[in-house]
Amino acid sequence: MTSLFGINIELSELGRSAPITVADHVFSYLQMLRDAADFSLANPSATTAPWGDRTFASLVPEFEKLWASNFRFQEPLEPLTNVRKVAMAMRKFQPHEVFVAESLILEPDLKTYVDVVRYLTPEKAIIVVSLPELNAHSMADTKEEVFHREPWFDIRYSIDGTSYFIP
């Protein structure tokens, strides 16, 4: 099974000049979440971590309330979108869960959340930076060793590493 978790960030001018630094900060935050998640798994009743932050477990009830509010006050969907969403949910969920399964946290499970957070690592990430100046740079730079060429649509792209590594 393949899953996709996405984070979209609109960059300021400073961020546009250093997108890898922005990615490093995101991975640093995700590392903090993994540490908090591991602590919560070992100490499920604790509300504060030794370093002073809230524990991952203390956030779960807050997320439940947030998801419930989002479900209760969601914007109506277009009929076609609504039918498609319900039809797909009917294939995945029990009849009594079709309308709520993707919108509410029905059975919170700390271990499952911790397992998910553990997968959010730089090694498993695909970072896409789409900036007009990168396109101008790729068109101006004719050195083939800098850019790869995608075979189906003949699009040039480059691959750079991040500086954030998990010890």
N, C-alpha and C positions, 0 to 999 in steps of 0.2 A: 504494500500500500504506500502511496506517495501522498504527502500533505504539503501544503504551502502556507507559510506564515509570512505576511508582508508587513513592512514598516515603510510608510511613505513620509518623507521629510521635505518640506519646502525650505530651500537654503537661502540665507541672506547673502549679500555680496561677499562677506568674509567666508561664509561656508562654501560658496561656489568656488572660491580660490583654493580650498583645502577639503575636498569631499572625503578623502581618506581619514582625515582627522575627525570629521563628524562621525564616520563609521566607527572609528576607534572609541569614541565617546559612547556610542550606542552599545558596543560590545562590552565596554566597561560597566555600563548600567545593567546589562543582561548578566554579567558576572556577579554583580551585587545581588540581583534577583536569585541567581542560583545559590549563592551563599545563604541568603535569607531562607530560601526554600529548604535547603539541607538542614539548617538550624530548626526550622519549623517541624520538619519530619522527625527530628530527634527530640524536640520539645513541643509537642502539639498544643499544650495549654498555655505556653508563654505568649505574652502579647508584645513584649519588647525584646529585641536582640541585645546581646552584650555590648554591641557597638552603638546602641541608642536608637536604632531605627525600629519601625514596626516590623513584626514578623510576617512572613508570607501567610501563615494561618490566620492572622488577625485581619488580613485583607479579604479573605474569602466571603464573609458575611456582607461586607461592603459591595463586593462584586455582584453577589446575589441580588441585593437591593437595586443596584444600578441596572442590571439586566432586566429585572422586573419592571422598573420604571420605563426603560426603553421599549419593552414589549407592550406595556399598557398605553403608552403615548406615541406609538409609531405612526408615521404618515401612511395613509392608504396607498396601496400599490395599484398600478395599472392592472386591469382585469387579466390581460394576457400574462403578465409577470406573476400575478397571484396564482393563476391556474398552473403555470409551469412550476412554481415553488411548491404548491400543494402536491402536484403529481409526483415530483421528485421525492418529497418527504414521505409520501405513501409507500414508496419503495424501500425506504430506509427505517421507518419507525412504526411502532404499534399504532393502531387506529386512534387510541386515546391520546397519543403524543404528537400527532401530525402537525398541529398548529403551534405547539409550544416547544417542541424538542430543540429546535435551532435557536430559540430566542430566550429561553429560561434555563437557569441552572436548577435542574430537578433534584439531583442527588449529588451534592458537593462531595468530592473525594480528593482530599489533600494529596494523597500519594500520586494520583493521576496528574494533578496539576504540577507537582514537583517533577514527575517524569517528563512532562512536556517542556518545562523550563530547562531541564538538563540538555535537551536537544538543541537549544538556541545558542549555538557556538559559532565562532568565526570559521571553523573548518567545514561546517555544513552550509555556510551562507553563500548566496549569490547576490552580489552587490551590483546594481545597475545605476549608473550615473548618466543622466540625459540632460546635457546642457548645450545650448547653441554654440558656445565657444569651443566645446570639444569637437563638434562637427566641423567648425571652421579649421580647427587644428588638424583634424584627420584629413581634410581635403588639401591643406597646404603641405602637410608632411608626406612626402612621396617615398620615404624609406619603408620598404615592405617588412623589415625586421621589427618595426615598431607596432605595426597593425596586422591583425589576422584578417582573412577574408572569408565571410560566411558564404558557402557554396550556392545556396538556393536563390538568395536575393542579391548576391554580390554586394553585401554590406561590409564595410571595414569596421573593425573593433579592436580594442586593446585589452590586455589583462594585466592588472597590477595587483600586487599583494598588499595586505594591510600590515601595519606594524604591531597590531595587538595579538599576542599569543598567550594562550592559557598555560600557566606553569605545570 
